[in-house]
Amino acid sequence: MNLNISKRQKIVVSSILITIGLLSTQLVNFNLRFHFIAGLGILAYALSLWALWEGINLTKAIILMILPTFFAVAVASFYFLLPVRWLTRLPVALFFGLLFYLLLLSQNVFNVAAIRTIPLYRAASTAAFLFTLLSAFFIYNVIYAFNLLFIWNGILVGLISFPLILQVIWSIRMEDNLNLGVVLQSFILSLMLGELAYVFSFWPMPTTIWSLALSSSMYIILGLTTQVLRGRESKRVVWEYLGIGAAVLVISFLATSWTG
């Protein structure tokens, strides 16, 4: 697993390989692209595990790999919605490679911070939270684009949200074993998002606004929860999150065509 290269070099190599993998999804038959997306998710997990192998235990091998895997799958799924032009897709792929590199760096901070306290933990937490919201936005966008029955929107959003929320809540304490409290908290929050997806399915929003409303809901619900778990809750924090929620609600109303 070592291959006599540093962890930073492993992260660079992993980012390059996963970017090539993303580009390869555009070179296959459309009917095989979903297989390639699944393969890209497996590749993202394997490369992330290889890059962060030092100091990894069983819990971290599962939790820390959630975000890189979901981010790769989310971008690859959203990639098909872009215009079929290399002039558009090549810069997006390169930007994805840079983001994946930064994502692995933040996950490496969690890997090390679980053993000893390091000053980069807060920056890594912020970065991971943003990547979580970005992954959720892309996946929600793809789910709504399939025009599924409202009940499936709720189920899929709940299922997708659970692991994304789980890794954020775990990162607060970073315990060696995944305790039942973290799992229950993640389940309740993902259930709330699934119910919101169910309700929003009756709202004639454009696809982008639908996913924006849901990812903003995740930001508010998960953000408030993490602030409470860290003991940083206050009236100012609550009003800030509620203000963002109100702004997104207004945007959703203005962007909705109620006349069809």
LUMPA-773280 format. One record per residue (C-alpha): residue in three letters; residue number from 1; z, y, x; chain. Coordinates in Angstrom, 3 decimals. Layout:
<pts>
(pt Ala NUM (Z Y X) A);
...
</pts>
This chain:
<pts>
(pt Met 1 (0.000 0.000 0.000) A);
(pt Asn 2 (0.607 2.326 2.935) A);
(pt Leu 3 (-2.743 2.154 4.842) A);
(pt Asn 4 (-1.244 4.506 7.470) A);
(pt Ile 5 (-2.024 7.668 5.501) A);
(pt Ser 6 (0.407 10.272 4.232) A);
(pt Lys 7 (1.386 10.726 0.599) A);
(pt Arg 8 (-0.490 14.038 0.449) A);
(pt Gln 9 (-3.644 12.303 1.672) A);
(pt Lys 10 (-3.193 9.592 -0.943) A);
(pt Ile 11 (-2.962 12.245 -3.634) A);
(pt Val 12 (-6.155 13.896 -2.373) A);
(pt Val 13 (-8.022 10.580 -2.263) A);
(pt Ser 14 (-6.792 9.658 -5.742) A);
(pt Ser 15 (-7.927 13.015 -7.145) A);
(pt Ile 16 (-11.403 12.602 -5.640) A);
(pt Leu 17 (-11.800 9.044 -6.923) A);
(pt Ile 18 (-10.657 9.901 -10.437) A);
(pt Thr 19 (-13.095 12.852 -10.503) A);
(pt Ile 20 (-15.932 10.517 -9.533) A);
(pt Gly 21 (-14.757 8.187 -12.271) A);
(pt Leu 22 (-14.927 11.023 -14.806) A);
(pt Leu 23 (-18.471 11.884 -13.764) A);
(pt Ser 24 (-19.497 8.230 -14.022) A);
(pt Thr 25 (-18.716 8.231 -17.738) A);
(pt Gln 26 (-21.807 10.405 -18.196) A);
(pt Leu 27 (-24.119 7.951 -16.442) A);
(pt Val 28 (-23.678 4.990 -18.794) A);
(pt Asn 29 (-24.960 4.115 -22.233) A);
(pt Phe 30 (-23.133 5.922 -25.036) A);
(pt Asn 31 (-21.939 2.614 -26.512) A);
(pt Leu 32 (-20.167 1.818 -23.219) A);
(pt Arg 33 (-18.494 5.177 -22.761) A);
(pt Phe 34 (-15.351 4.232 -24.661) A);
(pt His 35 (-14.989 1.224 -22.376) A);
(pt Phe 36 (-15.384 3.537 -19.401) A);
(pt Ile 37 (-12.725 5.890 -20.800) A);
(pt Ala 38 (-10.295 2.981 -21.086) A);
(pt Gly 39 (-11.233 1.950 -17.562) A);
(pt Leu 40 (-10.668 5.513 -16.357) A);
(pt Gly 41 (-7.173 5.428 -17.842) A);
(pt Ile 42 (-6.420 2.197 -15.986) A);
(pt Leu 43 (-7.863 3.669 -12.805) A);
(pt Ala 44 (-5.734 6.815 -13.211) A);
(pt Tyr 45 (-2.612 4.698 -13.600) A);
(pt Ala 46 (-3.428 2.521 -10.576) A);
(pt Leu 47 (-4.332 5.450 -8.321) A);
(pt Ser 48 (-1.265 7.450 -9.375) A);
(pt Leu 49 (0.989 4.468 -8.727) A);
(pt Trp 50 (-0.603 3.961 -5.311) A);
(pt Ala 51 (-0.298 7.652 -4.395) A);
(pt Leu 52 (3.367 7.888 -5.460) A);
(pt Trp 53 (4.390 4.363 -4.453) A);
(pt Glu 54 (7.119 5.387 -2.005) A);
(pt Gly 55 (10.476 5.456 -3.812) A);
(pt Ile 56 (9.064 4.129 -7.102) A);
(pt Asn 57 (11.235 1.833 -9.236) A);
(pt Leu 58 (10.299 0.088 -12.486) A);
(pt Thr 59 (11.306 2.974 -14.752) A);
(pt Lys 60 (9.407 5.556 -12.719) A);
(pt Ala 61 (6.411 3.214 -12.437) A);
(pt Ile 62 (6.158 3.471 -16.218) A);
(pt Ile 63 (7.363 6.999 -17.026) A);
(pt Leu 64 (5.812 8.963 -14.153) A);
(pt Met 65 (2.402 7.379 -14.749) A);
(pt Ile 66 (2.237 8.353 -18.425) A);
(pt Leu 67 (1.078 11.920 -17.861) A);
(pt Pro 68 (-1.633 11.222 -15.224) A);
(pt Thr 69 (-3.005 8.389 -17.373) A);
(pt Phe 70 (-3.013 10.375 -20.617) A);
(pt Phe 71 (-4.407 13.481 -18.926) A);
(pt Ala 72 (-7.338 11.510 -17.504) A);
(pt Val 73 (-8.062 9.853 -20.861) A);
(pt Ala 74 (-7.671 13.154 -22.730) A);
(pt Val 75 (-10.118 15.037 -20.508) A);
(pt Ala 76 (-12.594 12.132 -20.496) A);
(pt Ser 77 (-12.495 11.952 -24.309) A);
(pt Phe 78 (-12.944 15.700 -24.666) A);
(pt Tyr 79 (-15.684 15.601 -22.012) A);
(pt Phe 80 (-18.114 14.077 -24.524) A);
(pt Leu 81 (-17.773 17.100 -26.790) A);
(pt Leu 82 (-19.149 19.412 -24.104) A);
(pt Pro 83 (-22.840 20.376 -24.008) A);
(pt Val 84 (-24.973 17.659 -22.406) A);
(pt Arg 85 (-25.706 19.687 -19.287) A);
(pt Trp 86 (-24.595 19.074 -15.714) A);
(pt Leu 87 (-24.348 22.838 -15.279) A);
(pt Thr 88 (-21.400 22.701 -17.681) A);
(pt Arg 89 (-19.927 19.286 -16.981) A);
(pt Leu 90 (-19.958 19.364 -13.176) A);
(pt Pro 91 (-17.709 22.479 -12.875) A);
(pt Val 92 (-15.400 20.995 -15.524) A);
(pt Ala 93 (-15.146 17.758 -13.532) A);
(pt Leu 94 (-14.341 19.645 -10.330) A);
(pt Phe 95 (-11.701 21.688 -12.137) A);
(pt Phe 96 (-10.284 18.464 -13.539) A);
(pt Gly 97 (-10.012 17.056 -10.011) A);
(pt Leu 98 (-8.023 20.106 -8.911) A);
(pt Leu 99 (-5.726 19.847 -11.923) A);
(pt Phe 100 (-5.202 16.127 -11.354) A);
(pt Tyr 101 (-4.212 16.889 -7.763) A);
(pt Leu 102 (-1.650 19.443 -8.952) A);
(pt Leu 103 (-0.416 16.993 -11.578) A);
(pt Leu 104 (0.239 14.284 -8.984) A);
(pt Leu 105 (2.078 16.815 -6.843) A);
(pt Ser 106 (4.379 17.659 -9.753) A);
(pt Gln 107 (4.973 13.972 -10.496) A);
(pt Asn 108 (5.808 13.436 -6.834) A);
(pt Val 109 (8.478 16.130 -7.130) A);
(pt Phe 110 (10.065 14.168 -9.993) A);
(pt Asn 111 (9.860 11.018 -7.898) A);
(pt Val 112 (11.767 12.671 -5.064) A);
(pt Ala 113 (14.098 14.762 -7.263) A);
(pt Ala 114 (15.369 11.588 -8.928) A);
(pt Ile 115 (16.839 10.656 -5.532) A);
(pt Arg 116 (17.934 14.047 -4.212) A);
(pt Thr 117 (17.920 17.640 -5.470) A);
(pt Ile 118 (14.947 19.705 -4.325) A);
(pt Pro 119 (14.103 23.371 -5.104) A);
(pt Leu 120 (10.652 22.581 -6.552) A);
(pt Tyr 121 (12.046 20.730 -9.569) A);
(pt Arg 122 (11.851 23.710 -11.956) A);
(pt Ala 123 (8.245 24.479 -10.989) A);
(pt Ala 124 (7.314 20.811 -11.394) A);
(pt Ser 125 (8.987 20.727 -14.825) A);
(pt Thr 126 (6.978 23.743 -15.966) A);
(pt Ala 127 (3.738 22.264 -14.630) A);
(pt Ala 128 (4.374 18.880 -16.247) A);
(pt Phe 129 (5.185 20.566 -19.563) A);
(pt Leu 130 (1.899 22.491 -19.460) A);
(pt Phe 131 (-0.058 19.352 -18.587) A);
(pt Thr 132 (1.624 17.584 -21.496) A);
(pt Leu 133 (0.540 20.301 -23.925) A);
(pt Leu 134 (-2.983 20.335 -22.487) A);
(pt Ser 135 (-3.288 16.549 -22.797) A);
(pt Ala 136 (-2.007 16.691 -26.372) A);
(pt Phe 137 (-4.458 19.470 -27.273) A);
(pt Phe 138 (-7.469 17.522 -25.995) A);
(pt Ile 139 (-6.439 14.254 -27.655) A);
(pt Tyr 140 (-5.579 15.931 -30.967) A);
(pt Asn 141 (-8.964 17.627 -30.857) A);
(pt Val 142 (-10.725 14.279 -30.436) A);
(pt Ile 143 (-8.672 12.635 -33.209) A);
(pt Tyr 144 (-9.576 15.346 -35.722) A);
(pt Ala 145 (-13.229 15.303 -34.647) A);
(pt Phe 146 (-13.520 11.718 -35.947) A);
(pt Asn 147 (-12.856 12.967 -39.527) A);
(pt Leu 148 (-10.423 10.146 -40.246) A);
(pt Leu 149 (-8.364 9.683 -43.375) A);
(pt Phe 150 (-5.310 11.960 -43.373) A);
(pt Ile 151 (-2.903 9.050 -43.026) A);
(pt Trp 152 (-4.619 7.918 -39.816) A);
(pt Asn 153 (-4.398 11.420 -38.405) A);
(pt Gly 154 (-0.631 11.306 -38.848) A);
(pt Ile 155 (-0.267 7.811 -37.402) A);
(pt Leu 156 (-2.457 8.451 -34.361) A);
(pt Val 157 (-0.840 11.806 -33.576) A);
(pt Gly 158 (2.605 10.219 -33.819) A);
(pt Leu 159 (1.626 7.316 -31.550) A);
(pt Ile 160 (-0.023 9.552 -28.965) A);
(pt Ser 161 (2.819 12.068 -28.994) A);
(pt Phe 162 (5.568 9.509 -28.383) A);
(pt Pro 163 (4.848 8.664 -24.711) A);
(pt Leu 164 (3.997 12.279 -23.909) A);
(pt Ile 165 (7.321 13.459 -25.327) A);
(pt Leu 166 (9.174 10.534 -23.761) A);
(pt Gln 167 (8.229 11.466 -20.209) A);
(pt Val 168 (9.233 15.107 -20.748) A);
(pt Ile 169 (12.676 14.260 -22.116) A);
(pt Trp 170 (13.244 11.628 -19.409) A);
(pt Ser 171 (12.463 14.188 -16.695) A);
(pt Ile 172 (15.530 16.236 -17.696) A);
(pt Arg 173 (18.015 13.626 -16.454) A);
(pt Met 174 (15.679 11.254 -14.560) A);
(pt Glu 175 (17.971 8.264 -14.935) A);
(pt Asp 176 (17.058 4.976 -13.276) A);
(pt Asn 177 (17.086 3.200 -16.628) A);
(pt Leu 178 (15.494 4.438 -19.825) A);
(pt Asn 179 (18.386 4.816 -22.267) A);
(pt Leu 180 (18.221 4.450 -26.031) A);
(pt Gly 181 (19.051 8.118 -26.655) A);
(pt Val 182 (15.890 9.305 -24.884) A);
(pt Val 183 (13.776 6.818 -26.822) A);
(pt Leu 184 (15.267 7.855 -30.181) A);
(pt Gln 185 (14.863 11.560 -29.466) A);
(pt Ser 186 (11.233 10.985 -28.485) A);
(pt Phe 187 (10.611 8.901 -31.595) A);
(pt Ile 188 (12.051 11.562 -33.917) A);
(pt Leu 189 (10.014 14.375 -32.349) A);
(pt Ser 190 (6.808 12.324 -32.383) A);
(pt Leu 191 (7.494 11.439 -36.035) A);
(pt Met 192 (7.786 15.151 -36.825) A);
(pt Leu 193 (4.436 15.836 -35.161) A);
(pt Gly 194 (2.855 12.938 -37.029) A);
(pt Glu 195 (4.101 14.387 -40.317) A);
(pt Leu 196 (2.723 17.806 -39.376) A);
(pt Ala 197 (-0.654 16.213 -38.590) A);
(pt Tyr 198 (-0.519 14.570 -42.019) A);
(pt Val 199 (0.129 17.949 -43.683) A);
(pt Phe 200 (-2.401 19.879 -41.581) A);
(pt Ser 201 (-5.084 17.342 -42.570) A);
(pt Phe 202 (-5.121 18.966 -46.030) A);
(pt Trp 203 (-5.650 22.386 -44.453) A);
(pt Pro 204 (-9.385 23.155 -43.951) A);
(pt Met 205 (-8.961 24.283 -40.351) A);
(pt Pro 206 (-11.681 24.126 -37.690) A);
(pt Thr 207 (-11.137 21.281 -35.229) A);
(pt Thr 208 (-9.996 23.526 -32.379) A);
(pt Ile 209 (-7.509 25.389 -34.582) A);
(pt Trp 210 (-6.133 22.094 -35.927) A);
(pt Ser 211 (-5.423 20.786 -32.442) A);
(pt Leu 212 (-4.095 24.200 -31.374) A);
(pt Ala 213 (-1.681 24.263 -34.310) A);
(pt Leu 214 (-0.403 20.771 -33.488) A);
(pt Ser 215 (-0.074 21.345 -29.749) A);
(pt Ser 216 (1.712 24.630 -30.491) A);
(pt Ser 217 (4.049 22.706 -32.782) A);
(pt Met 218 (4.726 20.327 -29.903) A);
(pt Tyr 219 (5.436 23.331 -27.676) A);
(pt Ile 220 (7.999 24.699 -30.133) A);
(pt Ile 221 (9.692 21.414 -31.049) A);
(pt Leu 222 (9.762 19.964 -27.545) A);
(pt Gly 223 (10.546 23.300 -25.917) A);
(pt Leu 224 (13.584 23.922 -28.113) A);
(pt Thr 225 (14.769 20.343 -27.598) A);
(pt Thr 226 (14.576 20.557 -23.814) A);
(pt Gln 227 (16.393 23.900 -23.827) A);
(pt Val 228 (19.213 22.359 -25.866) A);
(pt Leu 229 (19.386 19.291 -23.602) A);
(pt Arg 230 (19.592 21.556 -20.554) A);
(pt Gly 231 (22.297 23.695 -22.187) A);
(pt Arg 232 (20.163 26.851 -22.143) A);
(pt Glu 233 (19.854 27.423 -25.872) A);
(pt Ser 234 (20.402 30.955 -27.164) A);
(pt Lys 235 (19.304 33.179 -30.045) A);
(pt Arg 236 (16.766 34.884 -27.805) A);
(pt Val 237 (15.162 31.553 -26.852) A);
(pt Val 238 (15.028 30.408 -30.479) A);
(pt Trp 239 (13.404 33.646 -31.609) A);
(pt Glu 240 (10.858 33.472 -28.790) A);
(pt Tyr 241 (9.734 30.012 -29.854) A);
(pt Leu 242 (9.717 30.950 -33.537) A);
(pt Gly 243 (7.693 34.054 -32.719) A);
(pt Ile 244 (5.046 31.937 -31.017) A);
(pt Gly 245 (5.021 29.605 -34.002) A);
(pt Ala 246 (4.527 32.520 -36.390) A);
(pt Ala 247 (1.672 33.894 -34.272) A);
(pt Val 248 (-0.130 30.530 -34.275) A);
(pt Leu 249 (0.406 30.244 -38.028) A);
(pt Val 250 (-1.208 33.643 -38.575) A);
(pt Ile 251 (-4.152 32.708 -36.328) A);
(pt Ser 252 (-4.592 29.469 -38.265) A);
(pt Phe 253 (-4.691 31.347 -41.561) A);
(pt Leu 254 (-7.224 33.873 -40.249) A);
(pt Ala 255 (-9.447 31.188 -38.719) A);
(pt Thr 256 (-9.539 29.078 -41.897) A);
(pt Ser 257 (-12.446 29.333 -44.304) A);
(pt Trp 258 (-10.810 28.868 -47.713) A);
(pt Thr 259 (-14.139 29.129 -49.554) A);
(pt Gly 260 (-15.806 26.295 -47.600) A);
</pts>
